[in-house]
Structure formats: structure tokens, C-alpha cells
Amino acid sequence: MTAWIRAYPGSALPRRLTAEDVEYLDGALRHAYGVFPHDPATGLDLARTMAASVLNRRGLDAAELLRPFHASPTSDAGEIRQTLDALAVAIDRIAVDGG
């Protein structure tokens, strides 16, 4: 998540991410990846929930932005991992350029 820190001062978000937001998102994704090996679906859900809290607070439509990053109940661990990785990339992009 170093891109968040590097890009934070020039962020194009409607309301810029604070240093605390950056730290929280970085920790949220680390936590989600830590949970993933034991319970992939919960790891993804944690990442989505924690990201949504920051995105909503900053005036973004988290439901819309996070809609593509949902795993179906029949998804296997590999599919969920791909979704979690894609979510991490999307959060980096949002933090860098606002969407």
C-alpha cells in the first residue's frame, strides 16, 4: 500500500484521505489477508466492510465502487483470492486518483 502514502498529498478524492485513512486502509487489507488462509470469504468481507467505511466517510459511493468485488457462495478460495487482490488494486487506484 505504499502507493497510498506516495500519492496522498496529490489525491484527487472529493475529500482527501487523511494519514489516518491511509493507515487504516493499509491495516485493513493486511488484516484481511491474514484472515484469508483460515476463512477466505470472511477475509474478503472484512476488506470490503473496512474499505466501505472509509470510502463512505470521504463522500464516495462505496456500494457502487465495491460491487464488483463480491464472491458468490460457490466461489472457491482461488476465486476469492483473485477478488481480494483485485479489491486491493482498486483501493490503491481510488486512493491515488479518486476512482
C-alpha positions as a printed Julia matrix, in Angstrom:
99×3 Matrix{Float64}:
   0.0     0.0    0.0
   2.97    2.31  -0.36
   1.25    3.92  -3.35
  -1.3     5.43  -0.94
   1.39    7.16   1.06
   3.28    8.29  -2.03
   0.13    9.66  -3.69
  -1.7    11.01  -0.67
  -0.63   14.67  -0.94
  -1.96   14.96  -4.5
  -5.01   12.77  -4.07
  -7.98   13.74  -6.23
 -10.55   12.35  -3.81
 -13.54   14.62  -3.15
 -12.24   14.9    0.4
  -8.65   13.81   0.59
  -7.67   10.77   2.52
  -6.15   11.61   5.82
  -2.98    9.97   7.02
  -5.23    8.01   9.39
  -7.37    6.81   6.46
  -4.27    5.59   4.65
  -3.03    3.79   7.75
  -6.46    2.28   8.39
  -6.87    1.01   4.81
  -3.38   -0.44   4.81
  -4.03   -2.22   8.1
  -7.47   -3.36   6.95
  -6.03   -5.09   3.91
  -3.19   -6.64   5.9
  -5.76   -7.95   8.39
  -7.98   -9.28   5.59
  -5.02  -11.1    4.02
  -4.18  -12.52   7.46
  -7.68  -13.91   7.91
  -7.84  -15.22   4.36
  -5.91  -18.52   4.84
  -8.31  -19.6    7.6
 -11.54  -18.24   6.1
 -11.27  -16.75   2.6
 -14.84  -15.42   2.43
 -14.52  -13.65   5.78
 -11.2   -12.11   4.72
 -12.84  -10.64   1.64
 -15.87   -9.45   3.62
 -13.6    -7.75   6.16
 -11.72   -5.92   3.42
 -14.96   -4.78   1.79
 -16.51   -3.61   5.07
 -13.44   -1.74   6.25
 -12.89   -0.1    2.87
 -16.55    0.9    2.68
 -16.33    2.73   5.98
 -13.53    4.98   4.7
 -14.98    5.45   1.21
 -18.4     6.44   2.55
 -16.84    8.84   5.04
 -14.96   10.53   2.18
 -18.07   11.08   0.08
 -17.68    8.16  -2.32
 -20.41    5.64  -3.1
 -18.83    2.57  -1.52
 -21.69    0.27  -2.51
 -21.15    1.13  -6.17
 -17.35    1.08  -6.03
 -17.19   -2.24  -4.18
 -19.96   -4.02  -6.1
 -17.56   -5.88  -8.46
 -15.57   -7.22  -5.52
 -18.03   -9.75  -4.18
 -17.61  -13.53  -4.16
 -20.53  -15.85  -4.66
 -21.24  -18.55  -2.07
 -19.93  -21.13  -4.55
 -16.59  -19.36  -5.11
 -13.52  -21.38  -4.23
 -10.52  -19.99  -2.35
  -8.68  -19.18  -5.58
 -11.56  -17.12  -6.93
 -11.94  -15.31  -3.62
  -8.18  -14.58  -3.56
  -8.39  -13.09  -7.05
 -11.28  -10.91  -5.9
  -9.38   -9.79  -2.79
  -6.3    -8.97  -4.9
  -8.47   -7.02  -7.37
 -10.06   -5.14  -4.46
  -6.62   -4.2   -3.12
  -5.64   -2.83  -6.54
  -8.91   -0.9   -6.82
  -8.45    0.64  -3.37
  -4.94    1.72  -4.39
  -6.39    3.33  -7.53
  -9.12    5.1   -5.55
  -6.56    6.39  -3.07
  -4.32    7.63  -5.89
  -6.79    9.24  -8.28
 -10.21    9.22  -6.68
 -11.68    6.43  -8.77
